């Protein structure tokens, strides 16, 4: 009986932990589509404090979209290649998790992906999903 009780508690605790890692909502900062600049925009610079009509912000809570996003987002893999670390960020996604952590995803116009400051292998499907949502809606 005691063994069954401990197994049940472990199951419930692990289930709660998985639920806490779910995405609550996204806060996306992005520049006007096709915008070029002479100086690359770093991930830190792309936030809602500019006085500009070229920087936009969307907060997304739609569960259907979040589910699609999360499926692709969970498949990111670290890029081990030694490449140029400069990135010209066009889209910054703040990923608010139910456990109150916030992940930061920085994306270039067509390539270059950083998750929490670490270079990742690009996901064209996730980039397209995000771009379709922010530029077409």
VENURWO-V657167 format. One record per residue. N is the residue number from 1. RES is the residue in one small letter. PHI is phi in degrees with one decimal (none if undefined). D_FIRST is the distance of its C-alpha to the first C-alpha in whole Angstrom. Layout:
n: [N N]
res: [RES RES]
phi: [PHI PHI]
d_first: [D_FIRST D_FIRST]
This chain:
n: [1 2 3 4 5 6 7 8 9 10 11 12 13 14 15 16 17 18 19 20 21 22 23 24 25 26 27 28 29 30 31 32 33 34 35 36 37 38 39 40 41 42 43 44 45 46 47 48 49 50 51 52 53 54 55 56 57 58 59 60 61 62 63 64 65 66 67 68 69 70 71 72 73 74 75 76 77 78 79 80 81 82 83 84 85 86 87 88 89 90 91 92 93 94 95 96 97 98 99 100 101 102 103 104 105 106 107 108 109 110 111 112 113 114 115 116 117 118 119 120 121 122 123 124 125 126 127 128 129 130 131 132 133 134 135 136 137]
res: [x x x x x x x x x x x x x x x x x x x x x x x x x x x x x x x x x x x x x x x x x x x x x x x x x x x x x x x x x x x x x x x x x x x x x x x x x x x x x x x x x x x x x x x x x x x x x x x x x x x x x x x x x x x x x x x x x x x x x x x x x x x x x x x x x x x x x x x x x]
phi: [none -60.3 -63.2 -63.5 -61.7 -66.3 -64.2 -61.9 -63.8 -62.1 -61.4 -63.5 -66.2 -68.2 -65.5 -63.7 -63.7 -64.2 -64.1 -69.5 -87.8 -72.4 -82.3 -87.3 -164.3 -118.6 -119.8 -111.6 -106.5 -153.2 -94.7 -54.0 -58.3 81.5 -64.1 -114.3 -141.2 -75.4 -113.1 -59.0 -94.1 -80.9 -62.6 -64.6 -77.1 -87.7 -148.9 -78.6 -109.2 -78.7 -99.7 -149.5 -94.8 -108.1 -109.6 -124.5 -143.8 -134.9 -108.2 -115.5 -125.9 -60.1 -64.3 -64.6 -64.4 -60.7 -66.0 -62.4 -59.3 -62.3 -58.5 -75.1 -62.1 -67.3 -92.2 -60.4 -125.7 -65.2 -92.1 -87.5 -67.9 -84.3 -127.3 -59.7 -89.4 -71.5 -135.9 -104.1 -74.3 -117.6 -137.9 -123.5 -113.9 -93.0 -102.9 -89.6 -95.2 -65.5 -83.8 76.2 -79.2 -129.3 -96.5 -119.7 -112.1 -116.1 -128.2 -78.8 -59.2 -129.7 -158.8 81.1 -132.0 -128.2 -119.7 52.1 83.8 -109.2 -66.7 -119.0 -71.3 -59.5 -120.2 -56.3 -65.7 -69.5 -60.3 -64.0 -57.5 -66.6 -62.5 -60.8 -71.4 -84.7 -96.7 -108.1 -112.5]
d_first: [0 4 5 5 6 9 10 11 13 14 15 17 19 20 21 23 25 26 27 29 31 33 36 37 41 44 47 50 53 56 59 62 62 64 65 66 67 69 66 63 60 57 54 54 57 56 55 56 59 62 64 65 65 64 60 58 54 51 48 46 43 43 40 41 43 40 38 41 42 38 38 41 40 37 39 42 42 44 48 48 52 55 56 58 56 58 57 59 56 57 53 51 47 45 42 40 36 33 32 36 37 40 41 45 46 50 52 56 58 57 55 54 50 48 45 44 48 47 49 47 48 49 48 51 48 47 50 52 49 50 53 53 52 54 57 57 55]
